[in-house]
């Protein structure tokens, strides 16, 4: 799904066993501020005493 949406690119290397590498694209890197904001929100409202 992430590859189809252009968020990551998938590279397959001809090794045995096959090696697959996923790399963030420019579009994926543009999500960083949103992901950091979600992390910050999670840390702010984390309640491990539930």
PDB file of N, CA, C and O in Angstrom:
ATOM      1  N   UNK A   1       0.820  -1.184   0.000  1.00  0.00           N
ATOM      2  CA  UNK A   1       0.000   0.000   0.000  1.00  0.00           C
ATOM      3  C   UNK A   1       0.872   1.259   0.000  1.00  0.00           C
ATOM      4  O   UNK A   1       0.622   2.183  -0.774  1.00  0.00           O
ATOM      5  N   UNK A   2       1.889   1.301   0.862  1.00  0.00           N
ATOM      6  CA  UNK A   2       2.755   2.480   0.905  1.00  0.00           C
ATOM      7  C   UNK A   2       3.524   2.649  -0.399  1.00  0.00           C
ATOM      8  O   UNK A   2       3.746   3.770  -0.857  1.00  0.00           O
ATOM      9  N   UNK A   3       3.925   1.543  -0.987  1.00  0.00           N
ATOM     10  CA  UNK A   3       4.623   1.612  -2.272  1.00  0.00           C
ATOM     11  C   UNK A   3       3.668   2.089  -3.366  1.00  0.00           C
ATOM     12  O   UNK A   3       4.031   2.923  -4.195  1.00  0.00           O
ATOM     13  N   UNK A   4       2.473   1.566  -3.362  1.00  0.00           N
ATOM     14  CA  UNK A   4       1.478   1.940  -4.373  1.00  0.00           C
ATOM     15  C   UNK A   4       1.143   3.430  -4.292  1.00  0.00           C
ATOM     16  O   UNK A   4       0.880   4.066  -5.312  1.00  0.00           O
ATOM     17  N   UNK A   5       1.153   3.977  -3.087  1.00  0.00           N
ATOM     18  CA  UNK A   5       0.842   5.394  -2.890  1.00  0.00           C
ATOM     19  C   UNK A   5       2.055   6.298  -3.106  1.00  0.00           C
ATOM     20  O   UNK A   5       1.934   7.521  -3.026  1.00  0.00           O
ATOM     21  N   UNK A   6       3.219   5.713  -3.376  1.00  0.00           N
ATOM     22  CA  UNK A   6       4.415   6.501  -3.647  1.00  0.00           C
ATOM     23  C   UNK A   6       5.101   7.028  -2.396  1.00  0.00           C
ATOM     24  O   UNK A   6       5.864   7.992  -2.467  1.00  0.00           O
ATOM     25  N   UNK A   7       4.838   6.404  -1.251  1.00  0.00           N
ATOM     26  CA  UNK A   7       5.437   6.849   0.006  1.00  0.00           C
ATOM     27  C   UNK A   7       6.788   6.166   0.228  1.00  0.00           C
ATOM     28  O   UNK A   7       7.700   6.764   0.798  1.00  0.00           O
ATOM     29  N   UNK A   8       6.913   4.929  -0.219  1.00  0.00           N
ATOM     30  CA  UNK A   8       8.188   4.211  -0.165  1.00  0.00           C
ATOM     31  C   UNK A   8       8.480   3.619  -1.535  1.00  0.00           C
ATOM     32  O   UNK A   8       7.578   3.368  -2.333  1.00  0.00           O
ATOM     33  N   UNK A   9       9.761   3.406  -1.783  1.00  0.00           N
ATOM     34  CA  UNK A   9      10.144   2.663  -2.985  1.00  0.00           C
ATOM     35  C   UNK A   9      10.747   1.344  -2.528  1.00  0.00           C
ATOM     36  O   UNK A   9      11.383   1.269  -1.476  1.00  0.00           O
ATOM     37  N   UNK A  10      10.543   0.318  -3.321  1.00  0.00           N
ATOM     38  CA  UNK A  10      10.981  -1.041  -2.978  1.00  0.00           C
ATOM     39  C   UNK A  10      12.077  -1.454  -3.945  1.00  0.00           C
ATOM     40  O   UNK A  10      11.904  -1.400  -5.163  1.00  0.00           O
ATOM     41  N   UNK A  11      13.199  -1.865  -3.389  1.00  0.00           N
ATOM     42  CA  UNK A  11      14.319  -2.334  -4.191  1.00  0.00           C
ATOM     43  C   UNK A  11      14.607  -3.783  -3.825  1.00  0.00           C
ATOM     44  O   UNK A  11      14.803  -4.108  -2.653  1.00  0.00           O
ATOM     45  N   UNK A  12      14.632  -4.653  -4.831  1.00  0.00           N
ATOM     46  CA  UNK A  12      14.923  -6.069  -4.615  1.00  0.00           C
ATOM     47  C   UNK A  12      16.318  -6.348  -5.167  1.00  0.00           C
ATOM     48  O   UNK A  12      16.630  -6.002  -6.306  1.00  0.00           O
ATOM     49  N   UNK A  13      17.152  -6.980  -4.340  1.00  0.00           N
ATOM     50  CA  UNK A  13      18.514  -7.306  -4.738  1.00  0.00           C
ATOM     51  C   UNK A  13      18.609  -8.798  -5.038  1.00  0.00           C
ATOM     52  O   UNK A  13      18.017  -9.614  -4.331  1.00  0.00           O
ATOM     53  N   UNK A  14      19.351  -9.159  -6.084  1.00  0.00           N
ATOM     54  CA  UNK A  14      19.446 -10.563  -6.509  1.00  0.00           C
ATOM     55  C   UNK A  14      20.399 -11.369  -5.623  1.00  0.00           C
ATOM     56  O   UNK A  14      21.474 -11.782  -6.057  1.00  0.00           O
ATOM     57  N   UNK A  15      19.991 -11.577  -4.400  1.00  0.00           N
ATOM     58  CA  UNK A  15      20.797 -12.363  -3.473  1.00  0.00           C
ATOM     59  C   UNK A  15      20.008 -13.591  -3.058  1.00  0.00           C
ATOM     60  O   UNK A  15      18.810 -13.692  -3.323  1.00  0.00           O
ATOM     61  N   UNK A  16      20.687 -14.523  -2.408  1.00  0.00           N
ATOM     62  CA  UNK A  16      20.015 -15.703  -1.880  1.00  0.00           C
ATOM     63  C   UNK A  16      20.251 -15.743  -0.387  1.00  0.00           C
ATOM     64  O   UNK A  16      21.397 -15.887   0.041  1.00  0.00           O
ATOM     65  N   UNK A  17      19.223 -15.623   0.416  1.00  0.00           N
ATOM     66  CA  UNK A  17      17.841 -15.331   0.048  1.00  0.00           C
ATOM     67  C   UNK A  17      17.714 -13.896  -0.460  1.00  0.00           C
ATOM     68  O   UNK A  17      18.600 -13.072  -0.232  1.00  0.00           O
ATOM     69  N   UNK A  18      16.618 -13.601  -1.146  1.00  0.00           N
ATOM     70  CA  UNK A  18      16.430 -12.257  -1.685  1.00  0.00           C
ATOM     71  C   UNK A  18      16.464 -11.196  -0.584  1.00  0.00           C
ATOM     72  O   UNK A  18      15.945 -11.393   0.514  1.00  0.00           O
ATOM     73  N   UNK A  19      17.082 -10.083  -0.908  1.00  0.00           N
ATOM     74  CA  UNK A  19      17.126  -8.944   0.000  1.00  0.00           C
ATOM     75  C   UNK A  19      16.205  -7.870  -0.560  1.00  0.00           C
ATOM     76  O   UNK A  19      16.268  -7.542  -1.745  1.00  0.00           O
ATOM     77  N   UNK A  20      15.355  -7.328   0.293  1.00  0.00           N
ATOM     78  CA  UNK A  20      14.432  -6.272  -0.118  1.00  0.00           C
ATOM     79  C   UNK A  20      14.683  -5.062   0.762  1.00  0.00           C
ATOM     80  O   UNK A  20      14.786  -5.176   1.984  1.00  0.00           O
ATOM     81  N   UNK A  21      14.781  -3.908   0.132  1.00  0.00           N
ATOM     82  CA  UNK A  21      15.022  -2.659   0.843  1.00  0.00           C
ATOM     83  C   UNK A  21      13.877  -1.701   0.534  1.00  0.00           C
ATOM     84  O   UNK A  21      13.478  -1.544  -0.620  1.00  0.00           O
ATOM     85  N   UNK A  22      13.355  -1.064   1.581  1.00  0.00           N
ATOM     86  CA  UNK A  22      12.321  -0.049   1.413  1.00  0.00           C
ATOM     87  C   UNK A  22      12.909   1.295   1.814  1.00  0.00           C
ATOM     88  O   UNK A  22      13.529   1.419   2.870  1.00  0.00           O
ATOM     89  N   UNK A  23      12.713   2.298   0.967  1.00  0.00           N
ATOM     90  CA  UNK A  23      13.274   3.622   1.196  1.00  0.00           C
ATOM     91  C   UNK A  23      12.160   4.650   1.057  1.00  0.00           C
ATOM     92  O   UNK A  23      11.336   4.569   0.147  1.00  0.00           O
ATOM     93  N   UNK A  24      12.146   5.622   1.976  1.00  0.00           N
ATOM     94  CA  UNK A  24      11.162   6.695   1.864  1.00  0.00           C
ATOM     95  C   UNK A  24      11.428   7.530   0.618  1.00  0.00           C
ATOM     96  O   UNK A  24      12.575   7.855   0.312  1.00  0.00           O
ATOM     97  N   UNK A  25      10.381   7.868  -0.085  1.00  0.00           N
ATOM     98  CA  UNK A  25      10.471   8.763  -1.230  1.00  0.00           C
ATOM     99  C   UNK A  25      10.345  10.201  -0.723  1.00  0.00           C
ATOM    100  O   UNK A  25      10.166  10.427   0.474  1.00  0.00           O
ATOM    101  N   UNK A  26      10.438  11.154  -1.621  1.00  0.00           N
ATOM    102  CA  UNK A  26      10.228  12.559  -1.255  1.00  0.00           C
ATOM    103  C   UNK A  26       8.846  12.721  -0.631  1.00  0.00           C
ATOM    104  O   UNK A  26       8.682  13.420   0.369  1.00  0.00           O
ATOM    105  N   UNK A  27       7.871  12.077  -1.221  1.00  0.00           N
ATOM    106  CA  UNK A  27       6.500  12.129  -0.700  1.00  0.00           C
ATOM    107  C   UNK A  27       6.450  11.553   0.712  1.00  0.00           C
ATOM    108  O   UNK A  27       5.775  12.103   1.581  1.00  0.00           O
ATOM    109  N   UNK A  28       7.155  10.457   0.945  1.00  0.00           N
ATOM    110  CA  UNK A  28       7.204   9.852   2.269  1.00  0.00           C
ATOM    111  C   UNK A  28       7.900  10.746   3.275  1.00  0.00           C
ATOM    112  O   UNK A  28       7.444  10.884   4.410  1.00  0.00           O
ATOM    113  N   UNK A  29       9.005  11.354   2.865  1.00  0.00           N
ATOM    114  CA  UNK A  29       9.732  12.258   3.757  1.00  0.00           C
ATOM    115  C   UNK A  29       8.890  13.474   4.128  1.00  0.00           C
ATOM    116  O   UNK A  29       9.042  14.023   5.219  1.00  0.00           O
ATOM    117  N   UNK A  30       8.009  13.894   3.236  1.00  0.00           N
ATOM    118  CA  UNK A  30       7.129  15.029   3.527  1.00  0.00           C
ATOM    119  C   UNK A  30       6.151  14.723   4.656  1.00  0.00           C
ATOM    120  O   UNK A  30       5.559  15.643   5.221  1.00  0.00           O
ATOM    121  N   UNK A  31       5.973  13.448   4.993  1.00  0.00           N
ATOM    122  CA  UNK A  31       5.093  13.063   6.105  1.00  0.00           C
ATOM    123  C   UNK A  31       5.770  13.217   7.469  1.00  0.00           C
ATOM    124  O   UNK A  31       5.093  13.146   8.495  1.00  0.00           O
ATOM    125  N   UNK A  32       7.073  13.424   7.502  1.00  0.00           N
ATOM    126  CA  UNK A  32       7.818  13.483   8.766  1.00  0.00           C
ATOM    127  C   UNK A  32       7.220  14.460   9.771  1.00  0.00           C
ATOM    128  O   UNK A  32       7.047  14.076  10.928  1.00  0.00           O
ATOM    129  N   UNK A  33       6.893  15.699   9.407  1.00  0.00           N
ATOM    130  CA  UNK A  33       6.327  16.612  10.408  1.00  0.00           C
ATOM    131  C   UNK A  33       5.024  16.095  11.020  1.00  0.00           C
ATOM    132  O   UNK A  33       4.767  16.301  12.206  1.00  0.00           O
ATOM    133  N   UNK A  34       4.217  15.436  10.222  1.00  0.00           N
ATOM    134  CA  UNK A  34       2.955  14.884  10.726  1.00  0.00           C
ATOM    135  C   UNK A  34       3.236  13.743  11.696  1.00  0.00           C
ATOM    136  O   UNK A  34       2.619  13.659  12.758  1.00  0.00           O
ATOM    137  N   UNK A  35       4.165  12.867  11.332  1.00  0.00           N
ATOM    138  CA  UNK A  35       4.503  11.738  12.202  1.00  0.00           C
ATOM    139  C   UNK A  35       5.120  12.213  13.512  1.00  0.00           C
ATOM    140  O   UNK A  35       4.821  11.664  14.572  1.00  0.00           O
ATOM    141  N   UNK A  36       5.978  13.227  13.448  1.00  0.00           N
ATOM    142  CA  UNK A  36       6.564  13.774  14.676  1.00  0.00           C
ATOM    143  C   UNK A  36       5.491  14.405  15.553  1.00  0.00           C
ATOM    144  O   UNK A  36       5.530  14.265  16.776  1.00  0.00           O
ATOM    145  N   UNK A  37       4.538  15.094  14.945  1.00  0.00           N
ATOM    146  CA  UNK A  37       3.444  15.693  15.717  1.00  0.00           C
ATOM    147  C   UNK A  37       2.606  14.609  16.393  1.00  0.00           C
ATOM    148  O   UNK A  37       2.178  14.781  17.534  1.00  0.00           O
ATOM    149  N   UNK A  38       2.371  13.507  15.704  1.00  0.00           N
ATOM    150  CA  UNK A  38       1.619  12.400  16.301  1.00  0.00           C
ATOM    151  C   UNK A  38       2.402  11.778  17.456  1.00  0.00           C
ATOM    152  O   UNK A  38       1.821  11.417  18.480  1.00  0.00           O
ATOM    153  N   UNK A  39       3.718  11.654  17.292  1.00  0.00           N
ATOM    154  CA  UNK A  39       4.553  11.124  18.370  1.00  0.00           C
ATOM    155  C   UNK A  39       4.486  12.035  19.593  1.00  0.00           C
ATOM    156  O   UNK A  39       4.330  11.563  20.719  1.00  0.00           O
ATOM    157  N   UNK A  40       4.605  13.349  19.364  1.00  0.00           N
ATOM    158  CA  UNK A  40       4.558  14.311  20.465  1.00  0.00           C
ATOM    159  C   UNK A  40       3.216  14.255  21.178  1.00  0.00           C
ATOM    160  O   UNK A  40       3.165  14.300  22.407  1.00  0.00           O
ATOM    161  N   UNK A  41       2.129  14.156  20.417  1.00  0.00           N
ATOM    162  CA  UNK A  41       0.801  14.060  21.015  1.00  0.00           C
ATOM    163  C   UNK A  41       0.698  12.803  21.863  1.00  0.00           C
ATOM    164  O   UNK A  41       0.170  12.831  22.974  1.00  0.00           O
ATOM    165  N   UNK A  42       1.212  11.695  21.324  1.00  0.00           N
ATOM    166  CA  UNK A  42       1.166  10.429  22.045  1.00  0.00           C
ATOM    167  C   UNK A  42       1.939  10.508  23.357  1.00  0.00           C
ATOM    168  O   UNK A  42       1.476  10.009  24.382  1.00  0.00           O
ATOM    169  N   UNK A  43       3.105  11.129  23.329  1.00  0.00           N
ATOM    170  CA  UNK A  43       3.899  11.274  24.548  1.00  0.00           C
ATOM    171  C   UNK A  43       3.193  12.171  25.561  1.00  0.00           C
ATOM    172  O   UNK A  43       3.266  11.932  26.767  1.00  0.00           O
ATOM    173  N   UNK A  44       2.518  13.192  25.075  1.00  0.00           N
ATOM    174  CA  UNK A  44       1.811  14.123  25.964  1.00  0.00           C
ATOM    175  C   UNK A  44       0.664  13.429  26.685  1.00  0.00           C
ATOM    176  O   UNK A  44       0.439  13.667  27.872  1.00  0.00           O
ATOM    177  N   UNK A  45      -0.058  12.576  25.975  1.00  0.00           N
ATOM    178  CA  UNK A  45      -1.250  11.955  26.542  1.00  0.00           C
ATOM    179  C   UNK A  45      -1.052  10.495  26.936  1.00  0.00           C
ATOM    180  O   UNK A  45      -2.018   9.803  27.259  1.00  0.00           O
ATOM    181  N   UNK A  46       0.185  10.027  26.912  1.00  0.00           N
ATOM    182  CA  UNK A  46       0.466   8.646  27.305  1.00  0.00           C
ATOM    183  C   UNK A  46       0.164   8.479  28.783  1.00  0.00           C
ATOM    184  O   UNK A  46       0.653   9.234  29.623  1.00  0.00           O
ATOM    185  N   UNK A  47      -0.641   7.486  29.083  1.00  0.00           N
ATOM    186  CA  UNK A  47      -0.978   7.205  30.475  1.00  0.00           C
ATOM    187  C   UNK A  47      -0.724   5.722  30.702  1.00  0.00           C
ATOM    188  O   UNK A  47      -1.597   4.886  30.471  1.00  0.00           O
ATOM    189  N   UNK A  48       0.479   5.410  31.156  1.00  0.00           N
ATOM    190  CA  UNK A  48       0.842   4.007  31.341  1.00  0.00           C
ATOM    191  C   UNK A  48       0.288   3.437  32.631  1.00  0.00           C
ATOM    192  O   UNK A  48       0.509   2.262  32.927  1.00  0.00           O
ATOM    193  N   UNK A  49      -0.424   4.238  33.405  1.00  0.00           N
ATOM    194  CA  UNK A  49      -0.992   3.771  34.667  1.00  0.00           C
ATOM    195  C   UNK A  49      -2.413   3.259  34.522  1.00  0.00           C
ATOM    196  O   UNK A  49      -3.097   3.057  35.525  1.00  0.00           O
ATOM    197  N   UNK A  50      -2.869   3.047  33.308  1.00  0.00           N
ATOM    198  CA  UNK A  50      -4.238   2.561  33.110  1.00  0.00           C
ATOM    199  C   UNK A  50      -4.381   1.139  33.557  1.00  0.00           C
ATOM    200  O   UNK A  50      -5.467   0.568  33.464  1.00  0.00           O
TER     201      UNK A  50
END
